[in-house]
């Protein structure tokens, strides 16, 4: 069952629920009618922005890949997750080495960074050493309960006396959906005064190996995409059903009669009973109407 549930904000009781291409954040709230604790599920920002068209060049690229398109997208997402987790480790003061392992965000399987991923993480260090930003917050939750969405912000930095929301990307281009993503983060409590920036790490089109791009607030466009999302998904939310953690059949013991290994005669079981029940005798029978299974349950037919 492809799913991932992780705690995002322990204090507020917020969990992130990921199932295949869908992602929601669960917030602990109080039912207004019953007055009892319950959960409200909000779609993630990236789930919503996924409804914005990527553009004809991106679509043409995927079309040219044929059956490999989904694999390419999956590998790109896994790369982004591992690089992001490595950068988070650096911002937490940890040491990242060539033997360090990180989860890919989907299977949660720990893997070592490959050469491209390691280089992308190293390019973040080069950017950090060059710009010297002050880390104000990292991997934190942004929620807009009025519109109805939530997301995880990569980092908030102070750069030259100004607050910036920065998202890390391993892609070669900055897509409109990236701009909408940051615009949505800006319109959440505590982030309204921040500037917006995208840091592309492992960037191959310049010598620095990274590229920082300031993003314009396009919240109005995000709201339009949000309307498309609501039109397509309606009131869809996380399906909640109760299932056991594991399952096993309670099988009864069976007794197998030994079938003849030679001859073409049909096999029949003779049901000659005694005080102890069926005696398990096997006899040959050429009458197909009397044929019964070779294996029967102990205690009689």
matplotlib code that plots the C-alpha trace (Angstrom):
import matplotlib.pyplot as plt

x = [0.0, 1.7, 1.4, 3.5, 2.4, 4.8, 4.6, 5.0, 4.2, 4.1, 2.9, -0.1, -0.7, -0.3, 0.5, 1.4, -0.4, 1.0, -0.7, 0.7, 0.1, -2.0, -0.9, -2.9, -2.1, -4.3, -5.0, -6.4, -9.5, -12.7, -16.0, -18.2, -21.4, -20.3, -17.5, -15.2, -11.7, -11.5, -9.3, -9.5, -7.6, -6.1, -4.6, -0.9, 0.3, 2.2, -0.9, -2.9, -0.2, 0.1, -3.1, -1.3, -0.1, 3.6, 3.8, 4.1, 7.9, 7.6, 4.6, 6.5, 9.5, 7.4, 5.7, 9.0, 10.0, 7.0, 6.6, 9.6, 7.9, 6.5, 9.8, 11.7, 9.3, 9.6, 13.4, 13.4, 11.2, 13.4, 16.5, 14.9, 13.8, 17.3, 19.0, 16.5, 17.0, 20.8, 20.5, 18.2, 20.9, 23.5, 21.2, 20.8, 24.6, 25.1, 28.0, 27.1, 29.7, 29.8, 28.6, 25.6, 22.2, 18.9, 15.3, 13.8, 10.5, 8.5, 9.6, 11.6, 14.4, 17.7, 20.2, 23.6, 23.7, 24.9, 27.5, 24.9, 23.0, 26.2, 27.3, 23.9, 24.3, 27.9, 26.5, 24.2, 27.3, 28.9, 25.8, 25.6, 29.3, 28.9, 25.7, 26.0, 22.3, 21.0, 18.7, 15.5, 13.4, 13.6, 11.3, 8.3, 4.6, 2.6, -1.2, -3.9, -7.1, -9.3, -8.5, -7.8, -4.2, -1.0, 2.6, 6.2, 8.5, 12.2, 13.7, 13.3, 16.5, 17.6, 19.6, 21.0, 18.5, 15.5, 13.4, 13.2, 11.2, 13.5, 12.6, 15.3, 15.0, 17.1, 15.3, 17.0, 14.2, 11.9, 8.4, 5.2, 4.0, 7.2, 6.2, 2.6, 4.0, 6.0, 3.2, 0.9, 3.5, 3.7, 0.0, 0.1, 0.5, 4.1, 5.2, 3.4, 6.4, 8.9, 10.4, 10.4, 13.3, 14.1, 17.6, 18.4, 21.2, 23.3, 22.7, 24.7, 24.3, 26.8, 30.2, 28.8, 26.7, 23.7, 21.2, 19.1, 15.9, 13.7, 10.0, 7.1, 4.0, 1.3, -1.2, -4.2, -3.1, -2.7, -6.3, -7.4, -5.6, -7.1, -10.5, -9.6, -8.4, -11.7, -13.6, -11.6, -11.3, -14.4, -14.6, -12.2, -10.2, -8.4, -10.5, -10.7, -11.5, -10.7, -8.5, -6.4, -2.7, -2.2, -4.3, -4.1, -6.5, -7.5, -7.1, -8.4, -6.0, -6.4, -5.7, -4.6, -5.3, -2.5, -3.6, -2.3, 0.6, -0.2, -3.2, -6.0, -8.7, -10.6, -9.9, -12.7, -12.8, -14.7, -16.7, -16.6, -17.0, -16.2, -16.5, -13.8, -15.2, -13.8, -11.1, -9.4, -9.4, -8.8, -10.2, -10.3, -13.6, -14.3, -17.7, -17.0, -20.3, -18.8, -15.5, -14.7, -11.6, -8.5, -8.0, -10.8, -11.2, -10.6, -13.8, -15.7, -17.0]
y = [0.0, 3.1, 5.7, 7.8, 9.4, 11.6, 14.2, 17.8, 19.8, 17.9, 20.9, 21.6, 17.9, 18.1, 15.1, 14.8, 12.0, 11.0, 8.4, 8.0, 11.3, 12.8, 14.7, 16.1, 17.6, 16.6, 19.3, 18.5, 20.6, 20.6, 19.6, 22.8, 20.7, 17.9, 19.8, 16.7, 16.4, 15.5, 16.0, 18.4, 17.4, 20.2, 19.5, 20.3, 23.3, 21.1, 18.9, 21.9, 23.5, 20.2, 21.2, 24.1, 23.1, 22.6, 24.1, 22.7, 22.2, 20.0, 18.1, 17.5, 16.2, 13.7, 12.7, 11.9, 9.7, 7.4, 4.7, 6.0, 9.3, 8.2, 6.6, 9.8, 11.9, 9.4, 9.4, 13.2, 13.4, 10.9, 12.9, 16.1, 14.4, 13.0, 16.3, 18.2, 15.8, 16.2, 20.0, 19.8, 17.8, 20.4, 23.2, 21.1, 21.2, 17.6, 16.4, 15.0, 12.6, 10.4, 7.5, 9.4, 7.9, 9.7, 8.7, 9.5, 10.7, 7.9, 4.5, 5.9, 3.5, 4.9, 5.3, 6.9, 10.1, 9.5, 11.8, 14.3, 14.4, 14.9, 17.7, 19.4, 19.3, 20.7, 23.6, 24.5, 24.9, 27.1, 29.3, 29.4, 30.4, 33.1, 34.7, 34.0, 33.9, 33.6, 30.6, 31.9, 28.7, 25.4, 22.6, 24.3, 24.2, 26.9, 26.8, 28.9, 27.6, 30.3, 29.1, 25.6, 24.4, 23.7, 23.1, 22.5, 25.5, 24.5, 27.5, 31.1, 33.1, 36.6, 37.9, 41.5, 42.4, 41.0, 37.9, 35.4, 32.2, 29.9, 26.7, 24.3, 22.8, 20.3, 21.0, 22.8, 25.3, 27.4, 26.5, 28.6, 26.0, 26.7, 30.4, 29.5, 27.3, 30.1, 32.6, 30.2, 30.0, 33.8, 34.1, 32.2, 33.6, 34.7, 34.7, 37.7, 40.1, 37.7, 37.9, 34.8, 32.9, 29.6, 28.1, 25.7, 23.4, 21.2, 23.7, 22.8, 25.9, 28.1, 27.7, 28.4, 25.2, 27.0, 29.7, 31.9, 33.4, 36.0, 35.1, 37.5, 37.0, 35.4, 34.5, 35.5, 33.0, 30.4, 31.0, 30.4, 27.1, 26.3, 26.7, 24.3, 21.9, 22.1, 21.6, 18.5, 17.0, 18.4, 17.6, 14.7, 14.0, 11.2, 8.1, 6.8, 3.2, 0.8, -2.2, -4.7, -4.2, -7.8, -10.7, -14.5, -17.4, -19.7, -22.9, -26.3, -29.3, -31.4, -35.1, -36.0, -39.4, -40.8, -41.1, -43.9, -43.0, -45.4, -46.3, -44.3, -45.3, -42.6, -42.4, -42.5, -42.3, -45.0, -43.7, -46.8, -45.5, -47.1, -45.9, -43.5, -42.1, -42.3, -44.9, -43.1, -46.0, -45.3, -47.5, -47.5, -46.7, -46.5, -44.8, -41.1, -40.2, -41.4, -39.5, -37.2, -35.1, -36.9, -34.6, -34.5, -33.0, -35.3, -36.7, -37.7, -36.2]
z = [0.0, -1.2, 1.6, 3.8, 7.1, 9.0, 11.7, 10.4, 13.5, 16.7, 18.8, 16.5, 15.9, 12.1, 10.0, 6.3, 4.5, 1.1, -1.2, -4.7, -6.4, -3.7, -0.6, 2.3, 5.7, 8.6, 11.2, 14.6, 15.1, 17.1, 15.4, 15.5, 16.0, 18.3, 20.1, 19.9, 18.5, 14.8, 11.8, 8.9, 5.8, 3.6, 0.2, -0.2, -2.2, -4.7, -5.1, -6.2, -8.4, -10.2, -12.0, -13.7, -17.2, -17.4, -20.9, -24.4, -24.2, -21.1, -22.5, -25.7, -23.7, -21.9, -25.1, -26.7, -23.7, -24.4, -21.8, -19.9, -19.0, -15.7, -14.7, -15.5, -13.4, -10.5, -10.6, -10.7, -7.7, -5.8, -6.6, -5.4, -2.1, -1.4, -2.2, 0.0, 2.9, 2.6, 2.6, 5.6, 7.4, 6.6, 8.0, 11.1, 11.6, 10.5, 8.3, 4.9, 3.4, 0.3, 2.5, 4.0, 3.2, 2.7, 2.0, -1.3, 0.1, -1.6, -0.6, 2.4, 1.5, 2.6, -0.3, -0.7, -2.9, -6.4, -8.0, -9.4, -6.1, -4.1, -6.5, -6.1, -2.3, -2.6, -4.8, -1.9, 0.3, -2.3, -2.5, 1.3, 1.7, -1.0, 0.2, 3.9, 4.8, 8.3, 8.8, 10.4, 9.9, 7.9, 6.9, 8.6, 8.0, 6.2, 6.5, 5.0, 6.6, 4.9, 1.3, 2.5, 1.8, 3.5, 2.6, 3.9, 3.3, 2.7, 4.4, 5.5, 5.3, 6.2, 3.3, 3.5, 6.2, 4.3, 4.9, 2.1, 1.6, -0.5, -2.2, -3.3, -6.8, -8.8, -12.0, -14.9, -15.2, -13.0, -14.0, -13.4, -10.9, -8.8, -8.7, -7.6, -4.9, -3.3, -3.8, -1.8, 1.0, 1.2, 1.9, 5.2, 8.7, 9.4, 5.8, 4.4, 4.5, 2.9, -0.5, -2.7, -4.2, -5.9, -5.5, -8.2, -7.0, -9.2, -12.0, -15.1, -17.2, -15.4, -13.6, -10.1, -10.1, -8.7, -9.7, -7.5, -9.0, -7.3, -7.8, -8.2, -6.1, -8.2, -5.6, -7.8, -10.4, -7.6, -6.5, -10.1, -10.2, -6.8, -8.4, -11.1, -8.5, -6.6, -9.9, -10.7, -7.2, -5.6, -1.9, -2.3, 0.9, 2.5, 2.7, 6.3, 6.8, 9.6, 8.6, 10.6, 10.7, 9.4, 8.2, 8.4, 7.6, 10.5, 8.5, 9.7, 9.6, 6.4, 5.6, 2.0, 0.5, -1.7, -5.3, -7.5, -9.7, -12.6, -14.7, -16.2, -13.8, -11.9, -8.2, -5.7, -1.9, -0.1, 2.8, 5.0, 8.6, 11.9, 15.4, 14.7, 11.5, 8.0, 7.5, 4.6, 2.2, -1.5, -4.3, -8.1, -9.7, -13.4, -12.9, -13.5, -11.7, -8.4, -8.7, -5.8, -4.9, -3.8, -0.8, 1.7, 5.2, 8.2, 9.8, 6.7, 3.5]

ax = plt.figure().add_subplot(projection="3d")
ax.plot(x, y, z, "-o")
ax.set_aspect("equal")
plt.show()
